[in-house]
């Protein structure tokens, strides 16, 4: 009776092994044919490689082991079973690494057969565990009992040991890759864009399973189960880089090499050989259905249901504008402080002066400066100073760059004084904005209280006023330079002129603010239509910013700068170098959400 029981158990176990072995073989055959490629690229290798591995699986599983029941093949078959899912995942990626990729339907069926093969493989690994497999057959049990390891030379022992370590490492890398793709990933913070929430080398657990993770190089994967809220910290692909099939292949294989080399080799670099800032870790600042604008460090939002922009209180709680206010413990760990408290106060002073700028009084002063300078120029160059023909093209290109206007103010003054049309151009530069403003933004409308914002929003209005502040400062400098150049005052007194020194201090304040402009503010985003109607962040799209706003190249910016005018409402507008290019991120590029900061231990935090 006992013999019958054990024999029955043995038969059941062996039958299950046969069933699941056939499952893996049939799945492998299907996967092989699904990996056929007719393109003359790397994908052509997928079919023969998968066919070879399928033949190995079929032969060693069926002939030496299950048919002949030779126990010597148990370790080999067990190892083959362990590598089945990883081998066919590698072939899956290889097939999709070709120039044209594959269709969603083909990917879907391939993934389904891979899942069947993987499930069968895991079941077989259970039955092939060393404590079970030899108990299924008396002959196998006797073989195991009498087995003695062969005596090997030292060189062979070392080689075997090395192969075992390589095997363990390779399996660990594949398993970690699967975990990273579908469940969670550990990230080390590389920059200070999220100070004080994250410091450099902080380590974070990022949960991916709810963010619709996909099989590498395909659109097949888990469904999207998470909608993101303002304030969520997310990890996402950097849209500043090209994200296409070629870049995705490079990114995947570079991550594989990075893990295999114990993080010593990073192939994910840009054209200059620098490591890519990809992925990024930022905070969600805008969600679908919102339109945003940021001015003087305050983020405003409106929706279809609320036509007026309102401050976002939550953002003001998370945005770190002044790192000087952080605790001593945090500050000593920060590698880059954007500015001192004095410089921060200078920025606030500049914003206050801009907000309080009276446009009517500014117009009067601009006219007065232009008229006074024209009188000086006429005494130097005669009637030619007011020649209007070359006035419009007197300065072009980078000549209106704010730094150049301030830095070359003396040379500018001399040219305007002596060149034909110089005074005429200067008059246009100082006063043209007064008459050329659109009717709805004219000084009369503003004086009547009917429209207080040039351009219709706080960002456009602020930049228009900043443009005037710079013009006033340049105008005052040019006029004072003309007075000094035409005076009999000794040179040393000209150089130490108190009025000119004050104007230069104002110029330094304005230049410093311009350097911070694109990090402190953001235009209406998404931009309005030509008719003024609002656009909103689309469904399944989000806008992200770093908490450390003055040290974060995020979704407000591009990686390229270009010379642009401060305002479109002045033909002679001052220009500056801007990298402002706000963009939203589709959820398909969001890899997951930060769950826990687990290192350093004294700063553990759950999000």
Secondary structure, 3 states (H helix, E strand, C coil): CHHHHHHHHHHHHHHHHHHHHHHHHHHHHHHHHHCCCCCCCHHHHHHHHHHHHHHHHHHHHHHHHHHCCCHHHHHHHHHHHHHHHHHHHHHHHHHHCCCCCCCHHHHHHHHHHHHHHHHHHHHHHHHCCHHHHCCCCHHHHHHHHHCCCCCCCHHHHHHHHHHHHHHHHHHHHHHHHHHHHHCEEEEECCCCCCCCCCCCCCEEEEECCCECCECCCCCCECCECCCCCCCCEEEECCCCCCCCHHHHHHHHHHHHHHHHCCCCCCCCECCCCCECCCCEEEEEEECCCCEEEEECCEEEEEECCEEEEEECHHHHHHCCCCHHHCCHHHHCCCCCCCCCHHHHHHHHHHHHHHHCCCHHHHHHHHHHHHHHHHHHHHHHHHHHHHCCCCCCCCCCHHHHEHHHHHHCHHHHHHHHHHCCCHHHHHHHHHHHHHHHCCHHHCHHHHHCCCCCCCCCCHHHHHHHHHHHHHHHHHHHHHHHHHHHHCCCCCHHHHHCCHHHHHHHHHHHHHHHHHHHHHHHCEEEECCCCCCCCCCCCCCCEEEEECCCHHHCCCCCEEEEEEEEECCCCCCCCCEEEEEECCCCEEHHHEEEEEEEEEECHHHCEEC
